[in-house]
Amino acid sequence: MTDLARATALLTIDVAAIVANWKRLSALVAPAEASAVVKADCYGLGMEHIAPALSAAGCQSFFVACVNEGIALRRILPAAVIHVLSGPLGGDEGEFAAHNLIPVLNSLAQITGWAGFAKKGSGAPAAAIHIDTGMNRLGLSETELERLAAKPEITAAIRPILVMSHLACADDADSPMNARQLTTLRRLASHLPALPQSIAASSGIFLGRGFHLGLVRPGAALYGLNPMPGRPNPMSQVVKLQGKIVQVRDVDSPQTVGYGATHRVEGKRKLAVVAVGYADGWFRSLSNRGHGMIGGMKVPVAGRISMDLTTFDVTDVPAEHAHPGAWIELIGPDLSPDRVADEAGTIGYEILTSLGRRHHRRWTGTETAKS
Amino acid sequence: MTDLARATALLTIDVAAIVANWKRLSALVAPAEASAVVKADCYGLGMEHIAPALSAAGCQSFFVACVNEGIALRRILPAAVIHVLSGPLGGDEGEFAAHNLIPVLNSLAQITGWAGFAKKGSGAPAAAIHIDTGMNRLGLSETELERLAAKPEITAAIRPILVMSHLACADDADSPMNARQLTTLRRLASHLPALPQSIAASSGIFLGRGFHLGLVRPGAALYGLNPMPGRPNPMSQVVKLQGKIVQVRDVDSPQTVGYGATHRVEGKRKLAVVAVGYADGWFRSLSNRGHGMIGGMKVPVAGRISMDLTTFDVTDVPAEHAHPGAWIELIGPDLSPDRVADEAGTIGYEILTSLGRRHHRRWTGTETAKS
C-alpha cells in the first residue's frame, strides 16, 4: 500500500502555477529584476521542489531568512544569487563566505563586523544594505547612515551591490506610508554610492512602477496569496488541501458536538469527521467558523476542531459525495488560503507556513514532480 | 560552526520531565494502567526521542492517531502495545496486521470490515471498540451497539481487548457532562462482553478514581500542559523555547513599528528584534499581546509578528541582557505554553503542535539525548 493510499490529509502544490506567477510578475516589472523570496521553506511549500523550477524559469536572485536556509538553498542551486535577510549574527561570517551567501546588513554594527571580516581577505561575498524607512524592524537608521557616510572605506570594504528597504503598509494602496517610505529610501540612499535599489515585496509591486526600482522581492504572490486584499486576486492558486472522511454520523436527537460541547445539533443532521486537525495546521480558531467544500457544496465546521479531527455538517450533501474515504476540500480552487485566513482570524501567509507535517504532499507541474 | 551556534531559535525538550509526569500519573491511577498518547509526533515534541524513554520507564501501551504514526512507532518500539485511534480506513487492514497495530474501531462499518479481515486468518491483531457517549465525533452510537449485540459472532471475530470513550468537557470538573458520559459508557458497555474500559485522558484523570477504570490515556499532561485549567498545574514543565536577538534599535522620536503600523512608540524606547516569527509557530495572534522573558523581566511584543521576526520592547532591560546574540525566552519556566496560549487566544495543545520546523531542537534528560 502506498503512502498516498494511507494518507488522511493530502496537500497538492502546483509548482507550474508558482512559476506562472513568477513569470507574470517578472513581465510586469521588467526591466526591473524579479527575485523570489523562498524563506521558511517557500512559505511551507517545499523549497527543494520549488526553487529549481523558479531557477529554470529564469529567476536569478533569491531571498531566505537565515544562514541555515541559505546553506540549504545553495545545495539546491549552486549558481544562484542568494541573499540572507538576517545577515551574519556574529561568528557565522565564515558560513556566508563558504557558501557564497550575500548577507543583508541591517545595522551599523553588522556592517562594521562584516567589513572587518571582508578585510581579512577570506573571500567574503558582496553584501546588501538594508535601510529602515518606517518599518522599525531591521535596517539602518538615518543616524547610522550618516555615521557610515563619514567612513567611505567601510562601505568600500563590504562591496555593496543592493540597497533595500521594506514597506510596512503595502497591502493598503491608500496608505500615505507607502509614498513616504519610497521618498525616504531615495533620500537616505544618497548617503551611499549609487546602487540598485529595492523596496517592493508582493503587494508593493502593485503600487505602481515607481516602486519597482532595480529589483522586486515577491514571496506571497508567488504562492497564490492575494497581493491586493479586497480586490480580485491577479495570481494563480497554488495550494490544495484535502482531508479524508473517517466516519459519517447520523444524529437524530438534540445533542452537542465536540470538546466543550460548543455546538448543538437540534434536528436530524449528518456529520462527517475528517482526519485533519490543528496539529495539521488547520487552525483551531476555525472552530464553529470555518468551512470546507465537497461535491461543489459548502459544509460548515461543527464544534471545536480537535488535534487530529474536524467535524463538518454534511446534512445537505448527497451520500455519493459524503462517505467514509471521500475527500473534503479544506483549501483549494473554491476556498483560497486568504479566505481560510479570514475565517481563522489571521492572514494567508500564516495559513501556508502552518501547513502540518502529517500531510501527504504532492508537487505537480514540474519535471521534478513526485508523489 | 555547529548547527546550535547558527541557530536563531532554540527548542529544549526535557524528556526527564515527561517521564516524571508519566510516573506521577501512573502512581496516581494504579492499579489502573497508565498508557501514553504520542500522536502528532508527541504533540510536536519528537516521538523518536520520547517514546523510548516512556517505554523504559514502564509504559506499555501507546496511542497514535493514524496508521502512518503507528508504523513509525512500531519501528521505535518493537514490543509495545500500539493503538491507532482512527482505525482502518478501508484497504489498509493489512498494514495493521503487518505492524501489529491495534485498531480502535469507531463505527459498526469499521467493526464489520475488520471482522471480515480477521476471519481471513491473516494474523489480525486484537482490537479496541470506541463508544460515543456524547462527544459526537468518533465512536459507536447506542443503536449501532444494539445491532452489534445481536451478532455476537462479529464481536468474537475481532477479539476486543478494550472498550473506550472520550470525555467532551473533562477540563471543566463542574460540567454535568462528565458523570453523564461515565454512566453512559457503563450502560452501553453492557452490550459487549466484559472488557477493560477507558474514558479518561489527561483532565479526566483528575476527575477522580471513578474515571480511571482499567486504563487512562494521558497526552497533554505528559507534555506539561495543565490538566486542570484555572488551578495550579500539578505537572512539570517540559518545553523551553528561546529566540535570538538579531538587532536592538533605539527609537527616540514618535514612530510606528511593524506591518500595518499598528504599534506606536511615543517616547524614547529600545526595541529588540528576535529571529522567531509565525513561521516558527509563534502565533501571529500574539501581535501586540504576547510577551517574552529576559533577565527575569517581562518584555511585551511590539507591533505585528512577522513570518520570521518578532519585535519586543526591551526599554527597561539592562543592556547586558538585551543585546544582539542574547536569547529571549518565549516559552519556559516563567512562561508556560498554557500562558502563551491564553495570550494567543488558543489552548496549550495548539501551541505545542505548532512549534515550527526551523527551531534547533535539543532533548535533555534522556540517555538518548542529543543536541
Chai-1 contact restraints between the chains, C-beta under 6 A:
chainA,res_idxA,chainB,res_idxB,connection_type,confidence,min_distance_angstrom,max_distance_angstrom,comment,restraint_id
A,M1,B,D92,contact,1.0,0.0,6.0,A-B,restraint_1
A,R6,B,V67,contact,1.0,0.0,6.0,A-B,restraint_2
A,R6,B,N68,contact,1.0,0.0,6.0,A-B,restraint_3
A,R6,B,D92,contact,1.0,0.0,6.0,A-B,restraint_4
A,T8,B,C66,contact,1.0,0.0,6.0,A-B,restraint_5
A,A40,B,A279,contact,1.0,0.0,6.0,A-B,restraint_6
A,A40,B,M307,contact,1.0,0.0,6.0,A-B,restraint_7
A,A65,B,D308,contact,1.0,0.0,6.0,A-B,restraint_8
A,C66,B,T8,contact,1.0,0.0,6.0,A-B,restraint_9
A,V67,B,R6,contact,1.0,0.0,6.0,A-B,restraint_10
A,N68,B,R6,contact,1.0,0.0,6.0,A-B,restraint_11
A,S86,B,V246,contact,1.0,0.0,6.0,A-B,restraint_12
A,S86,B,A275,contact,1.0,0.0,6.0,A-B,restraint_13
A,G90,B,G325,contact,1.0,0.0,6.0,A-B,restraint_14
A,D92,B,M1,contact,1.0,0.0,6.0,A-B,restraint_15
A,D92,B,R6,contact,1.0,0.0,6.0,A-B,restraint_16
A,E95,B,M1,contact,1.0,0.0,6.0,A-B,restraint_17
A,N106,B,Q247,contact,1.0,0.0,6.0,A-B,restraint_18
A,S107,B,Q247,contact,1.0,0.0,6.0,A-B,restraint_19
A,N136,B,Q255,contact,1.0,0.0,6.0,A-B,restraint_20
A,N136,B,V257,contact,1.0,0.0,6.0,A-B,restraint_21
A,R137,B,V273,contact,1.0,0.0,6.0,A-B,restraint_22
A,L138,B,Q247,contact,1.0,0.0,6.0,A-B,restraint_23
A,L138,B,V273,contact,1.0,0.0,6.0,A-B,restraint_24
A,A168,B,Y259,contact,1.0,0.0,6.0,A-B,restraint_25
A,A168,B,A261,contact,1.0,0.0,6.0,A-B,restraint_26
A,C169,B,A261,contact,1.0,0.0,6.0,A-B,restraint_27
A,V246,B,S86,contact,1.0,0.0,6.0,A-B,restraint_28
A,Q247,B,N106,contact,1.0,0.0,6.0,A-B,restraint_29
A,Q247,B,S107,contact,1.0,0.0,6.0,A-B,restraint_30
A,Q247,B,L138,contact,1.0,0.0,6.0,A-B,restraint_31
A,Q255,B,N136,contact,1.0,0.0,6.0,A-B,restraint_32
A,V257,B,N136,contact,1.0,0.0,6.0,A-B,restraint_33
A,G258,B,R137,contact,1.0,0.0,6.0,A-B,restraint_34
A,Y259,B,A168,contact,1.0,0.0,6.0,A-B,restraint_35
A,A261,B,A168,contact,1.0,0.0,6.0,A-B,restraint_36
A,A261,B,C169,contact,1.0,0.0,6.0,A-B,restraint_37
A,V273,B,R137,contact,1.0,0.0,6.0,A-B,restraint_38
A,V273,B,L138,contact,1.0,0.0,6.0,A-B,restraint_39
A,A275,B,S86,contact,1.0,0.0,6.0,A-B,restraint_40
A,Y278,B,E350,contact,1.0,0.0,6.0,A-B,restraint_41
A,A279,B,A40,contact,1.0,0.0,6.0,A-B,restraint_42
A,A279,B,T353,contact,1.0,0.0,6.0,A-B,restraint_43
A,R284,B,T346,contact,1.0,0.0,6.0,A-B,restraint_44
A,R284,B,E350,contact,1.0,0.0,6.0,A-B,restraint_45
A,M307,B,A40,contact,1.0,0.0,6.0,A-B,restraint_46
A,D308,B,A65,contact,1.0,0.0,6.0,A-B,restraint_47
A,G325,B,G90,contact,1.0,0.0,6.0,A-B,restraint_48
A,T346,B,R284,contact,1.0,0.0,6.0,A-B,restraint_49
A,E350,B,Y278,contact,1.0,0.0,6.0,A-B,restraint_50
A,E350,B,R284,contact,1.0,0.0,6.0,A-B,restraint_51
A,T353,B,A279,contact,1.0,0.0,6.0,A-B,restraint_52
